[in-house]
Amino acid sequence: MTVADVRDLMAFLRTLPAVAGKAPPHAPKLLFRIRRFVGFWKMLYFDRQPIIPDPGRGDPWNRGRYLVEALGHCAECHSSRDVFGGIKPETRFAGGPDPEGVGYFPNITPARIGGWTESEIAELFKTGNTPNHGRVGSSMTDVVTNTAMLPQDDRDAIAAYVKSLPTRPTPPP
């Protein structure tokens, strides 16, 4: 995220009322309960590089890339993971098992949604309706609840970026 966006997010969070009660305990998998393993994981997978606009692409595509990669983290669900929990690069955006073990996140590359137009993809982020008369489900319904509140320009930018993703085959479950 940009520093300005982090500041804006903190300013917004500070306007929210305090929540009564206590958060449930955090229960990460055994591997991630040991701080040294978290540091090792970050050495393997954490990319500290900022997202630099591509001058060869237009403003909508660059905005979409920022929203998808830096803020939305779409690949976190729409990818398969290796034994250590890192995204397998060859499956980035190509779908993968739901980490909670209740289904499979779909491939969002042209291999699966290549026939969808940018406007149809943007509409999905507003209504949850797919071009083939379906509806998104599972945790994607929460994503749509949030993306529906974005300005149309941002939904269009996300769609432009998603439409440009490289084609990747859906990995087996």
SERO-4910 file (N, C-alpha, C, O; in steps of 0.05 Angstrom, whole numbers):
BEGIN
 pado doro    nc1    nc2    nc3   cac1   cac2   cac3    cc1    cc2    cc3    oc1    oc2    oc3
  Met    A     17    -24      0      0      0      0     18     25      0     40     25     10
  Thr    A      7     46    -11     22     71     -9     20     82     19      1     76     34
  Val    A     39     98     26     39    110     53     14    127     57      2    127     78
  Ala    A      6    142     36    -18    158     38    -43    141     43    -60    149     59
  Asp    A    -45    118     30    -68    100     35    -67     89     63    -88     85     75
  Val    A    -44     82     73    -42     72    101    -51     93    120    -65     88    139
  Arg    A    -42    118    116    -51    140    133    -81    144    132    -94    148    153
  Asp    A    -92    144    108   -121    147    105   -136    124    119   -156    129    131
  Leu    A   -126    100    116   -139     77    129   -138     80    160   -158     76    173
  Met    A   -115     88    170   -113     92    200   -132    115    208   -145    112    229
  Ala    A   -133    136    193   -151    158    200   -180    148    201   -195    156    219
  Phe    A   -188    132    181   -215    121    181   -219    102    205   -240    105    218
  Leu    A   -201     84    210   -204     66    233   -207     80    259   -222     71    277
  Arg    A   -194    103    262   -196    118    287   -223    132    290   -230    141    312
  Thr    A   -239    133    269   -266    145    271   -286    124    280   -309    132    287
  Leu    A   -279     99    279   -298     78    286   -301     75    316   -282     79    331
  Pro    A   -325     69    326   -329     65    354   -315     40    364   -311     21    349
  Ala    A   -308     40    390   -295     16    401   -314     -7    401   -339     -3    403
  Val    A   -304    -30    399   -320    -55    398   -321    -66    427   -300    -69    440
  Ala    A   -344    -74    435   -347    -86    462   -338   -115    460   -340   -128    439
  Gly    A   -328   -126    482   -321   -154    482   -291   -158    476   -276   -139    476
  Lys    A   -285   -183    471   -257   -190    467   -255   -206    441   -272   -223    435
  Ala    A   -234   -201    427   -229   -217    402   -224   -246    409   -212   -251    430
  Pro    A   -232   -264    392   -226   -292    397   -196   -297    396   -182   -282    383
  Pro    A   -187   -318    410   -158   -323    409   -148   -330    382   -163   -342    366
  His    A   -124   -321    376   -111   -327    350    -99   -355    352    -84   -360    370
  Ala    A   -106   -372    333    -96   -399    334    -84   -407    307    -95   -423    292
  Pro    A    -60   -396    301    -46   -404    276    -37   -433    277    -35   -445    298
  Lys    A    -32   -444    253    -21   -472    252      6   -472    267     19   -452    269
  Leu    A     13   -496    276     37   -500    292     62   -486    280     77   -473    294
  Leu    A     66   -490    254     89   -478    241     91   -448    245    112   -437    248
  Phe    A     68   -434    246     68   -405    248     65   -395    276     64   -371    281
  Arg    A     65   -413    296     65   -405    324     94   -399    333     98   -386    354
  Ile    A    113   -407    318    141   -403    325    152   -380    308    153   -382    284
  Arg    A    160   -359    322    167   -334    308    190   -338    287    189   -325    266
  Arg    A    209   -355    293    231   -359    274    220   -370    248    230   -364    226
  Phe    A    200   -387    249    188   -398    225    174   -377    209    174   -377    184
  Val    A    161   -358    223    148   -336    209    169   -319    194    164   -311    171
  Gly    A    191   -314    207    213   -299    193    223   -314    169    229   -302    148
  Phe    A    227   -340    172    235   -357    149    215   -356    127    222   -353    103
  Trp    A    189   -358    134    168   -356    114    169   -330     99    167   -329     74
  Lys    A    173   -308    114    174   -282    101    199   -280     83    197   -267     62
  Met    A    221   -292     90    244   -292     72    237   -306     46    247   -298     24
  Leu    A    222   -327     47    215   -342     23    193   -329      6    195   -329    -18
  Tyr    A    173   -316     19    150   -308      4    142   -278      5    129   -269    -13
  Phe    A    151   -264     25    142   -236     28    156   -218      9    180   -215      9
  Asp    A    141   -205     -9    152   -187    -29    149   -158    -18    127   -148    -16
  Arg    A    171   -146    -12    171   -118     -1    171    -97    -24    171    -73    -18
  Gln    A    172   -105    -48    174    -86    -70    148    -71    -74    127    -83    -75
  Pro    A    149    -45    -76    125    -30    -81    115    -35   -109    130    -43   -127
  Ile    A     89    -31   -113     78    -35   -140     82     -9   -155     70     12   -149
  Ile    A     99    -10   -175    107     13   -191     89     14   -216     86     -7   -229
  Pro    A     76     36   -221     60     38   -246     76     31   -271     99     38   -274
  Asp    A     62     16   -289     74      8   -314     68     31   -334     45     34   -341
  Pro    A     88     45   -343     83     67   -362     72     58   -389     60     74   -403
  Gly    A     75     33   -395     64     22   -420     34     15   -418     22      8   -438
  Arg    A     23     18   -395     -5     12   -390    -19     38   -382     -7     57   -373
  Gly    A    -45     39   -386    -61     62   -379    -66     64   -349    -61     46   -334
  Asp    A    -76     87   -341    -83     92   -313   -103     72   -302    -99     63   -280
  Pro    A   -124     64   -317   -143     45   -305   -129     18   -299   -134      6   -278
  Trp    A   -112      8   -317    -99    -17   -313    -81    -15   -288    -80    -33   -272
  Asn    A    -65      6   -286    -47     10   -263    -63     12   -237    -55      1   -217
  Arg    A    -85     26   -238   -102     28   -214   -113      0   -207   -113     -8   -183
  Gly    A   -122    -15   -227   -132    -42   -223   -111    -60   -211   -117    -75   -193
  Arg    A    -87    -58   -221    -65    -74   -210    -60    -68   -181    -57    -86   -165
  Tyr    A    -60    -42   -174    -56    -34   -146    -79    -45   -129    -74    -56   -107
  Leu    A   -104    -43   -138   -126    -52   -122   -126    -83   -119   -132    -93    -97
  Val    A   -119    -97   -140   -119   -126   -139    -95   -137   -124    -98   -155   -108
  Glu    A    -71   -126   -129    -47   -137   -117    -40   -126    -90    -32   -141    -72
  Ala    A    -44   -100    -85    -36    -88    -60    -58    -87    -39    -53    -91    -15
  Leu    A    -82    -81    -48   -104    -78    -29   -122   -103    -27   -129   -112     -5
  Gly    A   -130   -113    -50   -149   -136    -50   -136   -163    -45   -149   -181    -35
  His    A   -111   -166    -52    -97   -191    -49   -113   -214    -61   -115   -236    -49
  Cys    A   -124   -211    -85   -141   -231    -98   -127   -257   -101   -140   -278   -100
  Ala    A   -101   -257   -106    -86   -282   -110    -85   -299    -85    -81   -323    -86
  Glu    A    -89   -287    -62    -88   -302    -37   -110   -324    -36   -105   -345    -25
  Cys    A   -132   -319    -48   -153   -340    -50   -152   -355    -77   -155   -379    -78
  His    A   -148   -340    -98   -150   -351   -125   -124   -364   -134   -117   -361   -157
  Ser    A   -110   -377   -116    -85   -391   -123    -82   -415   -104    -95   -417    -83
  Ser    A    -66   -434   -113    -60   -458    -97    -35   -451    -80    -19   -434    -87
  Arg    A    -31   -466    -59     -9   -462    -41      9   -486    -38      0   -509    -42
  Asp    A     34   -481    -32     53   -503    -27     51   -512      2     34   -503     17
  Val    A     68   -530      9     67   -543     36     72   -522     58     63   -527     81
  Phe    A     85   -500     52     90   -480     72     70   -457     72     72   -438     87
  Gly    A     50   -459     55     29   -438     54     35   -416     34     19   -396     34
  Gly    A     56   -417     19     62   -397     -1     47   -402    -27     42   -425    -33
  Ile    A     41   -381    -41     27   -385    -67     46   -398    -87     69   -390    -90
  Lys    A     36   -418   -100     51   -431   -122     50   -412   -146     28   -408   -156
  Pro    A     73   -401   -155     72   -381   -176     58   -390   -201     45   -374   -215
  Glu    A     60   -416   -208     47   -425   -233     17   -427   -230      3   -432   -250
  Thr    A      6   -423   -206    -23   -424   -202    -34   -397   -195    -58   -395   -187
  Arg    A    -18   -376   -196    -27   -350   -188    -52   -341   -204    -51   -339   -228
  Phe    A    -74   -337   -190   -100   -329   -201   -114   -353   -215   -136   -349   -227
  Ala    A   -102   -377   -215   -114   -399   -230   -132   -416   -213   -142   -437   -222
  Gly    A   -138   -408   -188   -156   -422   -171   -141   -440   -151   -118   -446   -154
  Gly    A   -156   -449   -131   -144   -466   -111   -164   -473    -89   -185   -461    -87
  Pro    A   -157   -492    -73   -174   -501    -51   -178   -478    -31   -160   -463    -25
  Asp    A   -202   -477    -20   -208   -458      1   -192   -466     26   -194   -489     34
  Pro    A   -176   -448     37   -159   -455     60   -176   -466     84   -165   -480    101
  Glu    A   -201   -459     85   -218   -468    106   -229   -496    100   -244   -508    116
  Gly    A   -222   -507     77   -230   -534     70   -259   -537     61   -270   -559     63
  Val    A   -271   -516     52   -300   -517     44   -304   -508     16   -320   -490     11
  Gly    A   -290   -520     -3   -295   -513    -31   -269   -507    -45   -247   -513    -37
  Tyr    A   -273   -494    -68   -251   -488    -86   -255   -460    -98   -276   -455   -110
  Phe    A   -235   -443    -96   -237   -417   -108   -232   -419   -138   -213   -433   -146
  Pro    A   -248   -406   -155   -245   -410   -184   -221   -396   -196   -210   -377   -185
  Asn    A   -214   -405   -219   -194   -393   -236   -205   -367   -247   -227   -367   -258
  Ile    A   -190   -345   -244   -200   -319   -254   -182   -309   -277   -181   -285   -283
  Thr    A   -167   -328   -290   -151   -321   -313   -168   -325   -338   -190   -337   -336
  Pro    A   -159   -317   -361   -174   -322   -386   -181   -351   -391   -199   -357   -407
  Ala    A   -166   -370   -379   -172   -398   -382   -200   -404   -373   -213   -423   -383
  Arg    A   -210   -389   -354   -237   -394   -342   -257   -372   -349   -280   -377   -356
  Ile    A   -248   -347   -348   -266   -325   -353   -259   -308   -377   -267   -285   -380
  Gly    A   -244   -320   -396   -235   -305   -419   -257   -295   -437   -254   -275   -451
  Gly    A   -281   -308   -436   -303   -299   -452   -319   -276   -439   -337   -265   -452
  Trp    A   -312   -269   -415   -326   -247   -401   -314   -220   -410   -290   -218   -414
  Thr    A   -331   -201   -413   -321   -174   -420   -313   -159   -394   -320   -167   -372
  Glu    A   -298   -138   -398   -290   -122   -375   -315   -111   -360   -316   -110   -336
  Ser    A   -335   -103   -375   -360    -93   -363   -374   -114   -347   -386   -109   -326
  Glu    A   -373   -139   -357   -386   -161   -342   -371   -167   -316   -383   -173   -295
  Ile    A   -344   -166   -317   -328   -170   -293   -334   -148   -273   -337   -153   -249
  Ala    A   -335   -123   -283   -341   -100   -265   -368   -103   -252   -372    -97   -229
  Glu    A   -387   -113   -268   -415   -117   -258   -415   -139   -236   -429   -136   -216
  Leu    A   -399   -159   -239   -397   -180   -218   -388   -167   -191   -399   -174   -170
  Phe    A   -369   -148   -193   -360   -135   -168   -381   -115   -156   -377   -106   -134
  Lys    A   -401   -110   -171   -423    -93   -161   -446   -109   -151   -458   -102   -130
  Thr    A   -454   -130   -165   -478   -145   -159   -474   -173   -150   -491   -185   -137
  Gly    A   -451   -185   -157   -446   -213   -151   -457   -231   -172   -454   -256   -170
  Asn    A   -469   -220   -193   -479   -236   -215   -458   -242   -236   -442   -224   -243
  Thr    A   -456   -267   -245   -437   -274   -266   -451   -272   -293   -476   -273   -294
  Pro    A   -436   -269   -314   -448   -267   -341   -465   -292   -349   -482   -290   -366
  Asn    A   -459   -315   -337   -473   -339   -345   -497   -344   -325   -505   -367   -321
  His    A   -507   -323   -314   -531   -323   -297   -527   -338   -270   -546   -348   -258
  Gly    A   -502   -339   -261   -496   -350   -235   -492   -327   -215   -495   -304   -221
  Arg    A   -485   -335   -191   -478   -315   -170   -453   -325   -155   -448   -349   -153
  Val    A   -437   -306   -146   -414   -314   -130   -424   -325   -103   -446   -319    -94
  Gly    A   -407   -341    -91   -414   -353    -65   -391   -352    -46   -370   -339    -52
  Ser    A   -394   -366    -24   -374   -368     -4   -364   -341      5   -380   -322      8
  Ser    A   -338   -338     10   -328   -313     21   -327   -291      0   -323   -268      6
  Met    A   -332   -298    -26   -333   -278    -47   -357   -260    -44   -357   -237    -53
  Thr    A   -378   -269    -30   -401   -252    -25   -393   -228     -8   -403   -206    -12
  Asp    A   -375   -232     11   -365   -210     27   -349   -191     11   -350   -166     15
  Val    A   -333   -202     -8   -317   -185    -25   -335   -167    -42   -330   -143    -45
  Val    A   -357   -179    -53   -375   -163    -69   -389   -142    -53   -394   -120    -62
  Thr    A   -396   -148    -28   -408   -129    -10   -390   -104     -8   -400    -81     -8
  Asn    A   -364   -108     -7   -345    -86     -5   -340    -73    -32   -340    -48    -33
  Thr    A   -335    -89    -53   -329    -76    -78   -353    -62    -90   -350    -43   -106
  Ala    A   -377    -69    -82   -401    -55    -91   -401    -26    -81   -414     -9    -93
  Met    A   -386    -20    -60   -385      7    -49   -363     24    -62   -361     48    -57
  Leu    A   -346     11    -79   -325     26    -93   -338     43   -114   -359     37   -124
  Pro    A   -324     64   -122   -332     79   -146   -331     61   -170   -315     43   -172
  Gln    A   -349     66   -189   -349     50   -214   -322     50   -228   -314     29   -239
  Asp    A   -308     72   -227   -281     73   -240   -262     52   -228   -246     40   -242
  Asp    A   -264     47   -201   -247     27   -189   -255     -1   -197   -238    -18   -202
  Arg    A   -281     -6   -198   -290    -33   -207   -282    -37   -236   -274    -60   -244
  Asp    A   -283    -17   -253   -275    -19   -281   -244    -24   -282   -235    -39   -299
  Ala    A   -229    -11   -264   -200    -14   -264   -193    -43   -255   -175    -55   -267
  Ile    A   -207    -53   -235   -202    -81   -227   -208   -100   -250   -192   -118   -256
  Ala    A   -230    -95   -264   -238   -112   -287   -217   -111   -309   -210   -131   -321
  Ala    A   -206    -87   -314   -185    -84   -335   -161   -101   -328   -149   -114   -345
  Tyr    A   -153   -100   -303   -129   -115   -294   -134   -145   -295   -118   -160   -305
  Val    A   -157   -153   -284   -164   -182   -283   -165   -193   -312   -156   -215   -317
  Lys    A   -177   -177   -330   -180   -186   -357   -152   -190   -371   -149   -206   -389
  Ser    A   -132   -176   -361   -105   -177   -373    -87   -199   -361    -65   -203   -370
  Leu    A    -97   -214   -341    -81   -234   -328    -72   -255   -349    -87   -261   -367
  Pro    A    -49   -267   -345    -40   -288   -363    -58   -313   -359    -66   -320   -337
  Thr    A    -63   -327   -381    -78   -352   -380    -63   -373   -365    -39   -378   -371
  Arg    A    -76   -386   -346    -64   -408   -331    -84   -430   -328   -108   -424   -322
  Pro    A    -77   -455   -331    -96   -477   -327   -103   -479   -298    -87   -473   -280
  Thr    A   -128   -488   -293   -137   -492   -265   -122   -517   -254   -122   -538   -266
  Pro    A   -109   -513   -231    -95   -536   -219   -115   -557   -208   -137   -549   -201
  Pro    A   -108   -582   -207   -126   -602   -196   -130   -597   -166   -112   -587   -152
  Pro    A   -153   -604   -155   -158   -600   -126   -140   -618   -109   -142   -617    -85
***
